[in-house]
């Protein structure tokens, strides 16, 4: 990256912040100019309702997988923001609902229970209640304790109910004329925001993947066992030189006929895209990945992506340190093909040499570029802690002067990031991505 240019991730975050701030300011203006409710409580309820609507639309944009943001921020960070925004949306909706019931109970001098039952008979209120109930259910199953005990297919199926909630919320807002059509500007604004958010979602999640797969016609070209529990799958197609894929990115892969449609896995590209083939390398950790070695050559593949910000787009320094753990070596191995400089150090953490996936390829790429490779074997906690600050400093004395790319199991990644902070490695030089569908 040239000196004086704005880092891509900084530009993307500023663009996102500006969008959020501008829309929140517009919502505040609409709230102040749309008039008060029938009492003070209902006025506050309107405030929460307006913000629930705009938060819901922000959620859609985070889910849309817009390429410009994904390549600069990364799906992992966008997913974290989506999770926290989701819980903020939950409490905003609950506050809105509770205040609506309380406000009308005070207005009619009746109990909250009787008021709630009365509101359930009003179509606009009933739609809002339905949307709120779905959000509560999805939030409950997304809590960490529950999520870890649910199969992904169950969690994902329940998560899809949010699209039903989206439809109910849209019609609910349409019927709330005090907010949606309080003025000509309000009507134009809400229609524009809804159309923009829904358009981005449909384009990113449906139109683009369908078009790319129809255009490229991906199919399995070869299946190569790398070890007893690791396999590489080579995928070819038409015009792959026009696919905007970069080393370090990942795709979401489906192989029709191999598994059910909803069973998809994110696998990194384990070789830099060459315009002719894409390669993924996977370890057998579940039924989907374990069955990849049985794919038939010539069978179709459905590919979503490429996604991810774990690329050389974010390089800031001449030297690089690439840290991988286990099968996390796959995007690192791809990045090595893009490195023209020999000032590259690779730390590859595995339990034993036999677990070092693609190590011969990595060793050859490092040797060709004049870099250094350290294969670190053993179990962490048995007197072997190479990712403690002192361990990293001894292996790479100039670590603070390098870009550091980290990919591996969550515990390892967390340990490395903690050590890098202790070593005062500037944040903009640290690149780590945790990807997944949950």
C-alpha positions as CSV (number, residue, x, y, z in Angstrom):
1,X,0.0,0.0,0.0
2,X,1.4,3.4,-1.0
3,X,2.3,5.9,1.7
4,X,-0.4,8.5,2.4
5,X,-3.3,6.3,1.1
6,X,-6.2,5.4,3.4
7,X,-6.1,1.7,4.4
8,X,-9.1,-0.1,2.8
9,X,-10.5,-1.2,6.1
10,X,-10.4,2.3,7.4
11,X,-12.2,3.6,4.3
12,X,-14.9,1.0,4.6
13,X,-15.5,1.6,8.3
14,X,-15.8,5.3,7.8
15,X,-18.2,4.7,5.0
16,X,-20.3,2.4,7.2
17,X,-20.2,4.8,10.1
18,X,-21.2,7.8,8.0
19,X,-24.2,5.8,6.6
20,X,-25.3,4.8,10.1
21,X,-24.9,8.3,11.6
22,X,-26.7,10.0,8.7
23,X,-29.6,7.7,8.9
24,X,-29.9,7.9,12.7
25,X,-29.9,11.7,12.4
26,X,-32.7,11.5,9.8
27,X,-34.7,9.3,12.2
28,X,-34.2,11.7,15.0
29,X,-35.5,14.6,12.8
30,X,-38.5,12.4,11.8
31,X,-39.3,11.7,15.4
32,X,-39.1,15.3,16.4
33,X,-41.3,16.5,13.5
34,X,-43.9,13.7,13.4
35,X,-45.8,14.9,16.4
36,X,-46.2,13.4,19.9
37,X,-48.2,10.4,20.8
38,X,-51.5,10.5,22.7
39,X,-49.6,10.6,26.0
40,X,-45.9,10.7,27.1
41,X,-45.5,7.0,27.2
42,X,-46.7,6.5,23.7
43,X,-44.4,9.2,22.5
44,X,-41.4,7.3,23.9
45,X,-42.8,4.1,22.4
46,X,-42.8,5.8,19.0
47,X,-39.1,6.8,19.6
48,X,-38.2,3.1,20.1
49,X,-40.4,1.9,17.2
50,X,-38.6,4.3,14.7
51,X,-35.2,3.1,15.9
52,X,-36.3,-0.6,15.8
53,X,-37.2,-0.1,12.1
54,X,-33.9,1.5,11.2
55,X,-31.9,-1.1,13.2
56,X,-33.7,-3.9,11.3
57,X,-32.7,-2.4,8.0
58,X,-29.1,-2.1,9.2
59,X,-29.2,-5.8,9.9
60,X,-30.2,-6.5,6.4
61,X,-27.3,-4.6,5.0
62,X,-24.8,-6.5,7.3
63,X,-26.3,-9.8,6.0
64,X,-26.2,-8.7,2.3
65,X,-22.5,-9.7,1.8
66,X,-21.8,-6.7,-0.3
67,X,-18.4,-7.4,-2.0
68,X,-16.9,-3.9,-1.4
69,X,-17.4,-4.1,2.4
70,X,-16.7,-7.8,2.7
71,X,-13.2,-7.5,1.0
72,X,-12.3,-4.6,3.3
73,X,-13.9,-5.5,6.6
74,X,-14.3,-9.3,6.4
75,X,-17.4,-11.5,6.9
76,X,-16.2,-12.4,10.4
77,X,-16.3,-8.8,11.6
78,X,-19.6,-8.1,9.9
79,X,-21.0,-11.2,11.5
80,X,-20.0,-10.0,15.0
81,X,-21.6,-6.7,14.3
82,X,-24.7,-8.4,13.1
83,X,-24.9,-10.5,16.3
84,X,-24.5,-7.5,18.6
85,X,-26.9,-5.4,16.5
86,X,-29.4,-8.2,16.7
87,X,-29.5,-8.2,20.5
88,X,-29.8,-4.4,20.4
89,X,-32.7,-4.8,18.0
90,X,-34.3,-7.3,20.4
91,X,-34.2,-4.9,23.4
92,X,-35.4,-2.0,21.3
93,X,-38.4,-4.0,20.0
94,X,-39.3,-5.2,23.5
95,X,-39.1,-1.7,24.9
96,X,-41.3,-0.5,22.1
97,X,-43.9,-3.2,22.7
98,X,-44.0,-2.8,26.4
99,X,-44.4,0.9,26.2
100,X,-47.2,0.6,23.6
101,X,-49.1,-1.6,26.0
102,X,-48.4,0.6,29.0
103,X,-49.3,3.7,27.1
104,X,-52.7,2.5,25.9
105,X,-53.4,0.9,29.3
106,X,-53.0,4.4,30.9
107,X,-55.0,6.0,28.1
108,X,-57.9,3.6,28.6
109,X,-57.4,3.3,32.4
110,X,-57.4,-0.5,32.0
111,X,-55.0,-3.3,33.0
112,X,-52.0,-4.1,30.8
113,X,-53.3,-7.7,30.2
114,X,-56.7,-6.4,29.0
115,X,-54.9,-3.8,26.8
116,X,-52.6,-6.4,25.3
117,X,-55.5,-8.6,24.4
118,X,-57.4,-5.7,22.9
119,X,-54.4,-4.6,20.8
120,X,-54.1,-8.2,19.5
121,X,-57.4,-7.6,17.7
122,X,-56.0,-4.7,15.8
123,X,-54.3,-5.8,12.5
124,X,-51.4,-3.4,12.6
125,X,-50.6,-4.3,16.2
126,X,-51.0,-8.0,15.6
127,X,-48.4,-7.8,12.7
128,X,-46.0,-6.0,15.0
129,X,-46.6,-8.7,17.8
130,X,-45.8,-11.4,15.3
131,X,-42.6,-9.8,14.2
132,X,-41.5,-9.2,17.8
133,X,-42.3,-12.8,18.7
134,X,-40.1,-14.1,15.9
135,X,-37.2,-11.8,16.9
136,X,-37.5,-13.1,20.5
137,X,-37.3,-16.7,19.4
138,X,-34.4,-16.2,17.1
139,X,-32.5,-14.2,19.8
140,X,-33.1,-17.0,22.3
141,X,-31.7,-19.7,20.0
142,X,-28.7,-17.4,19.1
143,X,-27.7,-17.1,22.8
144,X,-24.3,-18.8,23.1
145,X,-25.4,-21.5,25.5
146,X,-28.4,-22.5,23.3
147,X,-26.5,-22.1,20.0
148,X,-23.8,-24.5,21.1
149,X,-26.3,-27.2,21.8
150,X,-28.3,-27.0,18.5
151,X,-27.5,-28.5,15.2
152,X,-26.6,-25.9,12.6
153,X,-29.5,-27.0,10.4
154,X,-32.0,-26.4,13.2
155,X,-30.5,-23.0,14.1
156,X,-30.3,-22.0,10.5
157,X,-33.9,-23.0,9.8
158,X,-35.1,-20.9,12.8
159,X,-33.0,-18.0,11.7
160,X,-34.7,-18.0,8.3
161,X,-37.9,-17.0,10.2
162,X,-36.4,-13.5,10.4
163,X,-37.4,-13.0,6.8
164,X,-41.0,-13.6,7.9
165,X,-40.5,-11.0,10.7
166,X,-39.1,-8.6,8.1
167,X,-42.3,-8.8,6.0
168,X,-44.5,-8.5,9.1
169,X,-42.5,-5.4,10.3
170,X,-42.7,-3.8,6.9
171,X,-46.5,-4.1,6.7
172,X,-46.8,-3.0,10.3
173,X,-44.8,0.2,9.6
174,X,-46.9,0.8,6.5
175,X,-50.0,0.9,8.6
176,X,-48.5,3.2,11.2
177,X,-49.2,6.4,9.3
178,X,-47.9,8.6,12.1
179,X,-44.3,7.5,11.3
180,X,-44.3,6.1,7.7
181,X,-46.3,8.8,6.1
182,X,-46.1,11.7,8.5
183,X,-44.7,13.9,5.7
184,X,-43.7,13.6,2.0
185,X,-40.1,13.4,3.1
186,X,-40.8,10.6,5.6
187,X,-42.6,8.6,3.0
188,X,-39.8,9.0,0.4
189,X,-37.1,8.3,3.1
190,X,-38.6,5.0,4.4
191,X,-39.4,3.7,0.9
192,X,-35.9,4.5,-0.3
193,X,-34.3,2.8,2.8
194,X,-36.4,-0.3,2.6
195,X,-35.9,-0.7,-1.2
196,X,-32.1,-0.1,-0.8
197,X,-31.8,-2.7,2.1
198,X,-33.9,-5.3,0.4
199,X,-32.3,-4.7,-3.0
200,X,-28.8,-5.2,-1.4
201,X,-29.9,-8.4,0.3
202,X,-31.5,-9.9,-2.8
203,X,-28.5,-8.9,-5.0
204,X,-25.8,-10.1,-2.6
205,X,-27.5,-13.3,-1.4
206,X,-29.5,-14.5,-4.4
207,X,-28.9,-12.7,-7.7
208,X,-25.0,-12.6,-7.6
209,X,-24.5,-16.3,-6.5
210,X,-27.1,-17.6,-9.0
211,X,-25.6,-15.5,-11.8
212,X,-22.0,-16.5,-11.1
213,X,-22.8,-20.2,-11.0
214,X,-24.8,-20.0,-14.2
215,X,-22.0,-18.1,-15.9
216,X,-19.0,-20.1,-14.6
217,X,-20.6,-23.6,-14.4
218,X,-18.4,-24.9,-11.7
219,X,-17.6,-28.6,-11.6
220,X,-15.2,-30.9,-9.8
221,X,-12.0,-31.5,-11.9
222,X,-10.0,-33.6,-9.5
223,X,-10.1,-35.0,-5.9
224,X,-6.7,-35.5,-4.4
225,X,-6.2,-37.2,-0.9
226,X,-3.5,-35.3,0.9
227,X,-3.4,-37.6,4.0
228,X,-5.7,-40.1,5.8
229,X,-8.1,-37.3,6.9
230,X,-7.3,-34.4,4.5
231,X,-8.4,-34.0,0.9
232,X,-8.0,-31.3,-1.8
233,X,-10.8,-30.7,-4.3
234,X,-10.0,-28.9,-7.6
235,X,-12.9,-27.1,-9.2
236,X,-12.9,-25.8,-12.7
237,X,-15.4,-23.8,-14.8
238,X,-15.8,-21.3,-17.6
239,X,-14.2,-17.9,-17.6
240,X,-12.6,-18.3,-14.2
241,X,-10.2,-15.5,-15.0
242,X,-13.2,-13.2,-14.6
243,X,-14.0,-14.4,-11.1
244,X,-12.8,-11.7,-8.6
245,X,-11.0,-14.2,-6.3
246,X,-7.8,-13.5,-4.4
247,X,-5.4,-15.6,-2.4
248,X,-6.5,-15.8,1.2
249,X,-10.2,-15.7,0.5
250,X,-12.8,-18.4,1.1
251,X,-15.9,-19.6,-0.6
252,X,-19.0,-21.3,0.7
253,X,-19.2,-24.6,-1.1
254,X,-22.1,-26.9,-2.0
255,X,-21.9,-30.1,-4.0
256,X,-25.4,-31.1,-5.2
257,X,-25.9,-34.8,-4.9
258,X,-23.2,-35.1,-2.2
259,X,-25.3,-33.6,0.6
260,X,-28.5,-31.8,1.2
261,X,-28.7,-28.2,-0.2
262,X,-28.6,-26.6,3.2
263,X,-25.4,-28.4,4.2
264,X,-22.7,-25.9,3.1
265,X,-19.2,-25.3,4.3
266,X,-16.8,-22.4,4.2
267,X,-13.4,-23.5,2.9
268,X,-10.5,-21.3,2.1
269,X,-8.8,-21.4,-1.3
270,X,-5.7,-23.4,-0.7
271,X,-4.0,-22.1,-3.8
272,X,-3.9,-18.7,-5.4
273,X,-6.6,-18.4,-8.1
274,X,-4.9,-18.9,-11.5
275,X,-7.9,-18.2,-13.8
276,X,-8.3,-21.9,-14.6
277,X,-9.1,-23.8,-11.3
278,X,-10.0,-23.2,-7.7
279,X,-8.7,-25.5,-5.0
280,X,-10.0,-26.1,-1.5
281,X,-8.3,-28.4,1.0
282,X,-10.4,-29.7,3.9
283,X,-9.8,-31.8,7.0
284,X,-12.4,-34.4,7.9
285,X,-14.1,-32.9,10.9
286,X,-17.7,-33.6,10.0
287,X,-19.9,-35.6,7.6
288,X,-19.8,-33.0,4.9
289,X,-16.0,-32.5,4.9
290,X,-15.3,-36.2,5.4
291,X,-17.3,-37.1,2.4
292,X,-15.5,-34.8,0.0
293,X,-13.0,-37.5,-1.0
294,X,-15.9,-39.4,-2.5
295,X,-16.9,-36.6,-4.9
296,X,-17.2,-37.7,-8.5
297,X,-15.0,-36.0,-11.0
298,X,-17.3,-34.0,-13.3
299,X,-20.0,-33.4,-10.7
300,X,-21.4,-29.9,-10.3
301,X,-20.4,-27.5,-7.6
302,X,-22.3,-24.5,-6.3
303,X,-19.9,-21.8,-5.1
304,X,-20.8,-18.7,-3.1
305,X,-18.2,-16.0,-2.9
306,X,-15.3,-15.4,-2.8
307,X,-15.5,-13.7,0.6
308,X,-13.0,-12.4,3.1
309,X,-10.5,-9.7,3.9
310,X,-7.6,-12.0,4.6
311,X,-5.7,-10.8,1.5
312,X,-2.7,-8.8,0.4
313,X,-5.1,-5.9,-0.2
314,X,-4.4,-5.0,3.4
315,X,-0.6,-5.1,3.3
316,X,1.1,-2.1,5.0
317,X,4.7,-3.2,5.4
318,X,7.4,-4.8,3.2
319,X,7.9,-7.8,5.5
320,X,5.2,-10.3,6.5
321,X,4.8,-12.9,9.2
322,X,2.2,-15.7,8.3
323,X,1.0,-17.7,11.3
324,X,-1.1,-20.8,10.7
325,X,-2.4,-23.6,12.9
326,X,-3.5,-27.0,11.5
327,X,-5.6,-26.7,8.4
328,X,-5.5,-22.9,8.8
329,X,-2.4,-23.2,6.6
330,X,-4.6,-23.3,3.5
331,X,-5.1,-19.5,3.0
332,X,-1.5,-18.9,4.2
333,X,-0.3,-21.3,1.5
334,X,-2.3,-19.4,-1.1
335,X,-0.9,-16.0,0.1
336,X,2.6,-17.4,-0.3
337,X,2.0,-17.6,-4.0
338,X,1.4,-13.8,-4.1
339,X,4.5,-12.9,-2.2
340,X,7.2,-11.6,-4.5
341,X,9.4,-10.5,-1.6
342,X,11.6,-12.9,0.2
343,X,11.1,-11.1,3.5
344,X,8.4,-13.6,4.7
345,X,8.4,-15.8,7.8
346,X,5.9,-18.6,8.2
347,X,5.1,-20.2,11.6
348,X,3.2,-23.4,11.2
349,X,1.8,-24.9,14.4
350,X,0.8,-28.6,14.4
351,X,0.8,-31.5,16.9
352,X,3.2,-33.5,14.8
353,X,4.9,-33.5,11.4
354,X,2.3,-36.0,10.2
355,X,-0.4,-33.4,10.8
356,X,1.4,-30.7,8.7
357,X,-1.0,-30.4,5.8
358,X,0.5,-29.2,2.5
359,X,3.9,-28.7,4.3
360,X,5.9,-29.8,1.2
361,X,4.1,-27.2,-0.9
362,X,4.6,-24.5,1.8
363,X,8.3,-25.4,2.2
364,X,8.8,-25.2,-1.6
365,X,7.1,-21.8,-1.9
366,X,9.1,-20.4,1.1
367,X,12.4,-21.7,-0.3
368,X,11.6,-20.2,-3.8
369,X,11.0,-16.8,-2.2
370,X,14.0,-16.9,0.1
371,X,11.8,-16.8,3.2
372,X,11.8,-18.8,6.5
373,X,9.6,-21.6,7.6
374,X,9.3,-22.8,11.2
375,X,7.2,-25.9,11.8
376,X,6.3,-25.8,15.5
377,X,5.2,-29.2,16.8
378,X,3.9,-30.4,20.1
379,X,0.9,-29.5,22.3
380,X,0.5,-26.1,23.8
381,X,0.6,-26.3,27.6
382,X,3.3,-29.1,27.7
383,X,6.2,-26.7,28.1
384,X,5.7,-25.6,24.5
385,X,4.2,-22.1,24.1
386,X,5.6,-20.6,20.9
387,X,2.9,-18.0,20.8
388,X,3.7,-16.4,24.1
389,X,5.1,-12.9,23.6
390,X,8.7,-14.0,24.4
391,X,8.3,-17.0,22.0
392,X,7.2,-14.9,19.1
393,X,9.9,-12.3,19.7
394,X,12.6,-15.0,19.8
395,X,11.4,-16.5,16.5
396,X,10.8,-13.1,14.8
397,X,12.8,-10.3,16.4
398,X,11.4,-7.6,14.0
399,X,7.8,-8.7,14.4
400,X,6.6,-5.2,15.1
401,X,7.9,-4.1,11.7
402,X,5.9,-6.7,9.8
403,X,2.3,-7.4,8.6
404,X,1.1,-10.4,10.6
405,X,-1.5,-12.8,9.2
406,X,-3.1,-15.3,11.6
407,X,-5.3,-18.2,10.7
408,X,-6.0,-21.2,12.9
409,X,-8.2,-22.7,15.7
410,X,-10.0,-20.0,17.8
411,X,-7.8,-20.7,20.9
412,X,-4.6,-20.3,19.0
413,X,-5.8,-17.2,17.2
414,X,-6.8,-15.6,20.4
415,X,-3.5,-16.4,22.0
416,X,-1.6,-14.9,19.1
417,X,-3.6,-11.7,19.0
418,X,-3.1,-11.2,22.7
419,X,0.7,-11.7,22.3
420,X,0.8,-9.2,19.4
421,X,-0.9,-6.6,21.6
422,X,1.7,-7.2,24.3
423,X,4.4,-6.8,21.7
424,X,2.9,-3.5,20.5
425,X,2.4,-4.6,17.0
426,X,0.3,-1.8,15.4
427,X,-3.3,-2.8,15.0
428,X,-3.4,-2.0,11.2
429,X,-0.6,-4.5,10.7
430,X,-2.6,-7.4,12.2
431,X,-4.9,-9.4,9.9
432,X,-6.9,-12.3,11.3
433,X,-10.2,-13.8,10.1
434,X,-12.5,-16.3,11.7
435,X,-15.1,-17.5,9.2
436,X,-18.1,-19.6,9.6
437,X,-21.9,-19.8,8.9
438,X,-23.0,-19.6,12.5
